[in-house]
Amino acid sequence: MIRMSKRRSPRNRSQRDASSGPEPQAGHDEADGPLDQPTDEAAPRQWNPRRWKLIASGLILFHLMAVALPPLAFQTFSLDGPSPLVGTLIRPFAGYGQFLHMDRGYAFFAPDPGPSHLIQAASTNADGTLTERMYPDRNDQWPRLLYHRHFMLAEFLNDSYWPPGPPNEMFESDRPAAELWQQRRGRYEWIRQSMVDHLKSVNEGRDVAIRRLEHGLPGLQEFTEEPIALDDPRLYNVLLDQPIFSDEIAPAPVTTEVIPAPEVGGDGDGDGDGDGDATADSLQDQAPGSSTSDAASTEPTTTKPEPQS
């Protein structure tokens, strides 16, 4: 009797093998789970995009705050000092802004740019003549970036200015305000003296005096009635260093930043090159008065320096 056996097709065999699953290996308990399932220690750490987006957003927000807060602090600065609120907000970003040189205020040059400020310096030579220089000076400071550097130094000195004082009565009526006045005046004198010391060092130790000039712009109505050039002598004024209160309140003697008035054209030899060699007598003849008269005067002195900004 021949025994017949039923052969399975390859297709049925593969379906059966898939349904039955892999055969257990020796020494492995099925209760422990399948072998191909990775354990927690071997699982790779997945990249979390949300986490990195939050970190990047925080860094960008920090940078934007460091950019936006310095101009806000500049605009909210008053005679009483910076705004307490803005000062508190900007404190965490101060070091970062200083490192990247972003701690600056911004002002727009249109539609009313306002006056610009210059520094007139005079050094006394061994023969008694004076050498004058104006800062900034396009003919003297080159390239343009160097001119801009001197331009900013002149504006910085003017922004730091604080008049002499305070009156003695302020120490009794408002002592904190009087002490703040002294601090601001001391800061200005320190900045001014540092500039004088630097000019002395580059001029072989000769005596140097500086004073501030203001270059104004004609108003629209004034220019319409009488058109004048931007370098007209009437647009230049000497900013005297004197108290803002009367002699009855502050009878103490006043020391001012007084040097002879500059020659027409900005230098003594009239060639417009800015070297400014001239005698003290010729400069004094064009000055509106001596040191005593300038110290007592309350009106600005009209000068004609080399046209700048």
C-alpha positions as CSV (number, residue, x, y, z in Angstrom):
1,M,0.0,0.0,0.0
2,I,1.5,3.2,-1.1
3,R,1.1,6.0,1.3
4,M,0.4,9.4,-0.3
5,S,1.6,12.6,1.4
6,K,0.2,16.0,0.6
7,R,2.9,18.5,-0.3
8,R,2.7,22.0,0.8
9,S,3.2,24.8,-1.7
10,P,5.9,27.4,-1.0
11,R,3.3,30.0,-0.6
12,N,1.5,28.2,2.2
13,R,4.8,27.5,3.8
14,S,5.7,31.1,4.0
15,Q,2.3,32.1,5.4
16,R,2.7,29.5,8.1
17,D,6.2,30.6,9.0
18,A,5.1,34.3,9.2
19,S,2.1,33.4,11.5
20,S,4.2,31.2,13.8
21,G,6.9,33.8,14.2
22,P,10.6,33.2,14.9
23,E,11.6,30.1,16.7
24,P,12.8,30.7,20.2
25,Q,16.5,30.5,20.7
26,A,18.1,28.3,23.3
27,G,18.3,29.9,26.7
28,H,15.7,32.6,25.9
29,D,12.4,32.9,27.7
30,E,9.5,34.2,25.6
31,A,8.3,36.1,28.6
32,D,11.3,38.4,28.3
33,G,10.0,39.8,25.0
34,P,11.3,39.6,21.5
35,L,15.0,39.7,20.8
36,D,14.8,42.4,18.1
37,Q,13.2,45.0,20.5
38,P,16.0,47.5,21.6
39,T,16.4,48.2,25.3
40,D,16.2,51.7,26.8
41,E,20.0,51.9,27.2
42,A,20.7,51.2,23.5
43,A,18.0,53.5,22.2
44,P,19.5,56.5,20.3
45,R,18.6,60.0,21.6
46,Q,16.1,61.6,19.3
47,W,16.6,65.3,18.1
48,N,13.9,67.5,19.6
49,P,13.3,70.4,17.2
50,R,10.9,72.2,19.6
51,R,13.6,72.5,22.2
52,W,16.2,74.0,19.8
53,K,13.6,76.4,18.4
54,L,12.9,77.7,22.0
55,I,16.7,78.2,22.6
56,A,17.1,80.0,19.2
57,S,14.1,82.2,19.9
58,G,15.5,83.2,23.3
59,L,18.8,84.1,21.9
60,I,17.2,86.2,19.1
61,L,14.9,88.0,21.6
62,F,17.9,88.7,23.9
63,H,19.8,90.3,20.9
64,L,16.8,92.4,19.8
65,M,16.4,93.7,23.4
66,A,20.1,94.6,23.4
67,V,19.6,96.5,20.2
68,A,16.4,98.3,21.1
69,L,17.0,99.3,24.7
70,P,20.1,101.6,24.3
71,P,18.2,104.1,21.9
72,L,15.3,104.0,24.3
73,A,17.6,104.9,27.2
74,F,19.0,107.7,25.2
75,Q,15.6,109.2,24.4
76,T,14.4,108.9,28.0
77,F,17.5,110.6,29.5
78,S,16.7,113.9,31.2
79,L,18.3,116.4,33.6
80,D,17.5,114.1,36.5
81,G,19.4,111.2,34.9
82,P,18.3,108.1,33.0
83,S,14.8,106.7,33.4
84,P,14.7,104.3,36.4
85,L,12.5,101.8,34.4
86,V,14.6,101.8,31.3
87,G,17.8,101.6,33.5
88,T,16.4,98.5,35.2
89,L,15.5,96.9,31.9
90,I,18.8,97.5,30.2
91,R,21.0,96.3,33.1
92,P,21.1,92.6,32.0
93,F,22.0,93.6,28.5
94,A,24.6,96.3,29.3
95,G,27.7,94.1,29.1
96,Y,26.6,92.4,25.9
97,G,25.8,95.7,24.2
98,Q,29.1,97.2,25.2
99,F,31.0,94.2,24.0
100,L,29.4,94.5,20.5
101,H,29.5,98.3,20.6
102,M,25.7,98.5,20.4
103,D,25.1,100.7,23.4
104,R,24.5,103.8,21.4
105,G,21.6,106.2,21.0
106,Y,20.2,107.3,17.7
107,A,19.0,110.6,16.4
108,F,17.8,111.5,13.0
109,F,19.3,114.1,10.7
110,A,16.0,115.1,9.2
111,P,13.9,117.1,9.0
112,D,15.6,119.3,11.6
113,P,19.2,118.1,12.3
114,G,19.9,120.9,14.7
115,P,23.3,122.5,15.4
116,S,26.6,120.7,15.3
117,H,29.5,121.3,17.7
118,L,33.3,121.7,17.2
119,I,36.4,121.9,19.3
120,Q,38.8,124.8,18.7
121,A,42.3,124.1,20.0
122,A,45.2,126.5,20.2
123,S,48.7,125.6,21.2
124,T,51.4,128.2,22.2
125,N,54.7,127.8,20.4
126,A,58.1,128.7,21.9
127,D,58.2,132.0,20.0
128,G,54.8,133.0,21.3
129,T,52.8,132.3,18.2
130,L,49.7,130.2,18.2
131,T,48.9,127.1,16.2
132,E,45.2,126.6,15.8
133,R,43.3,123.4,14.8
134,M,39.7,122.7,14.5
135,Y,38.1,119.3,15.3
136,P,36.6,117.9,13.2
137,D,38.3,119.2,10.0
138,R,37.8,117.4,6.7
139,N,41.0,118.8,5.3
140,D,43.0,117.5,8.3
141,Q,41.4,114.3,9.4
142,W,41.5,111.6,6.6
143,P,40.2,109.1,5.8
144,R,36.5,109.8,6.4
145,L,36.3,107.4,9.3
146,L,39.0,109.4,11.2
147,Y,37.0,112.6,10.5
148,H,33.9,111.0,11.9
149,R,35.8,109.9,15.0
150,H,36.8,113.5,15.8
151,F,33.3,114.6,15.0
152,M,31.9,112.2,17.6
153,L,34.5,113.4,20.2
154,A,33.4,117.0,19.7
155,E,29.8,116.0,20.2
156,F,30.7,113.9,23.2
157,L,32.4,116.8,24.9
158,N,29.4,119.1,24.3
159,D,27.0,116.4,25.5
160,S,29.0,116.0,28.7
161,Y,29.1,119.7,29.5
162,W,27.7,120.8,32.8
163,P,28.0,124.4,34.0
164,P,30.0,125.4,37.1
165,G,28.2,125.3,40.4
166,P,26.1,124.6,42.2
167,P,25.2,127.6,44.4
168,N,25.9,127.2,48.1
169,E,22.2,127.5,48.9
170,M,21.4,124.3,47.0
171,F,23.4,122.2,49.6
172,E,20.9,123.4,52.2
173,S,17.7,123.2,50.2
174,D,18.4,120.0,48.1
175,R,21.7,118.4,49.0
176,P,21.3,115.3,46.7
177,A,20.7,117.6,43.7
178,A,23.8,119.7,44.6
179,E,26.0,116.6,44.9
180,L,24.7,115.3,41.5
181,W,25.5,118.7,40.1
182,Q,29.1,118.4,41.4
183,Q,29.4,114.9,40.0
184,R,28.3,116.0,36.5
185,R,30.6,119.0,36.6
186,G,33.5,116.9,37.7
187,R,32.9,114.4,34.9
188,Y,32.9,117.2,32.3
189,E,36.1,118.7,33.7
190,W,37.8,115.2,33.6
191,I,36.8,114.6,30.0
192,R,37.9,118.1,28.9
193,Q,41.3,117.7,30.8
194,S,41.9,114.4,29.2
195,M,41.5,116.0,25.7
196,V,43.9,118.8,26.7
197,D,46.5,116.3,28.1
198,H,46.3,114.4,24.8
199,L,46.8,117.5,22.7
200,K,49.8,118.5,24.9
201,S,51.3,115.1,24.4
202,V,51.1,115.3,20.6
203,N,52.3,119.0,20.6
204,E,55.6,118.4,22.5
205,G,54.2,119.5,25.8
206,R,53.2,123.0,24.7
207,D,50.4,124.8,26.4
208,V,47.0,124.0,24.9
209,A,43.6,125.6,25.4
210,I,40.3,124.4,23.9
211,R,36.8,125.7,23.7
212,R,33.5,124.6,22.3
213,L,31.9,126.1,19.2
214,E,28.4,125.7,18.0
215,H,27.6,125.7,14.3
216,G,24.0,126.5,13.8
217,L,21.7,126.4,10.8
218,P,19.5,129.2,9.5
219,G,15.8,128.8,10.1
220,L,13.5,128.5,7.1
221,Q,12.0,132.0,7.6
222,E,15.4,133.5,8.0
223,F,16.8,131.8,5.0
224,T,13.8,132.8,2.9
225,E,14.2,136.4,3.9
226,E,18.0,136.5,3.5
227,P,19.7,133.4,2.0
228,I,23.1,132.9,3.6
229,A,25.8,130.3,3.1
230,L,26.2,127.5,5.6
231,D,29.6,128.7,6.6
232,D,28.4,132.3,7.3
233,P,30.2,133.7,10.4
234,R,26.9,134.5,12.0
235,L,26.2,130.8,12.3
236,Y,29.2,130.1,14.6
237,N,29.0,130.9,18.3
238,V,31.5,130.3,21.1
239,L,29.9,128.3,24.0
240,L,31.3,130.0,27.1
241,D,31.9,128.0,30.3
242,Q,30.1,130.0,32.9
243,P,27.4,129.6,35.6
244,I,23.8,129.8,34.6
245,F,22.8,131.7,37.8
246,S,23.3,135.4,38.6
247,D,26.3,137.0,40.5
248,E,24.1,137.5,43.6
249,I,23.8,133.7,44.0
250,A,27.3,132.8,42.9
251,P,29.8,135.6,43.5
252,A,32.8,133.3,43.2
253,P,35.2,134.1,40.3
254,V,34.6,132.2,37.1
255,T,37.2,130.4,35.1
256,T,36.3,130.0,31.4
257,E,37.6,128.2,28.4
258,V,38.9,131.3,26.6
259,I,41.4,131.4,23.7
260,P,41.8,134.0,21.0
261,A,39.2,134.0,18.3
262,P,40.2,132.0,15.1
263,E,41.3,133.7,12.0
264,V,38.9,134.1,9.1
265,G,39.1,130.9,7.0
266,G,40.1,128.8,10.0
267,D,43.8,129.4,10.0
268,G,46.3,132.2,10.4
269,D,48.0,132.1,7.1
270,G,44.8,132.3,5.0
271,D,45.5,129.3,2.8
272,G,42.7,127.2,4.3
273,D,45.0,124.3,5.0
274,G,44.2,124.3,8.7
275,D,47.8,124.7,10.0
276,G,46.8,128.0,11.5
277,D,50.1,129.7,12.2
278,A,49.4,133.2,13.5
279,T,50.8,135.6,16.1
280,A,49.0,136.1,19.3
281,D,48.6,139.8,18.6
282,S,46.8,139.3,15.3
283,L,44.4,136.8,16.9
284,Q,43.8,139.0,19.8
285,D,42.9,141.9,17.5
286,Q,40.1,139.8,16.1
287,A,38.9,138.5,19.5
288,P,35.8,140.2,20.8
289,G,37.5,140.9,24.2
290,S,40.0,139.7,26.7
291,S,39.7,136.8,29.0
292,T,38.0,139.0,31.6
293,S,35.4,140.4,29.2
294,D,34.7,136.9,27.9
295,A,34.2,135.5,31.4
296,A,31.7,138.2,32.2
297,S,29.9,138.2,28.9
298,T,26.6,136.4,28.7
299,E,26.2,136.7,24.9
300,P,27.9,134.1,22.6
301,T,30.9,135.4,20.6
302,T,30.6,135.2,16.8
303,T,33.6,133.5,15.2
304,K,34.4,132.2,11.7
305,P,36.2,128.9,11.9
306,E,36.8,126.6,9.0
307,P,33.4,125.3,7.8
308,Q,32.9,121.7,8.9
309,S,29.6,120.0,9.5
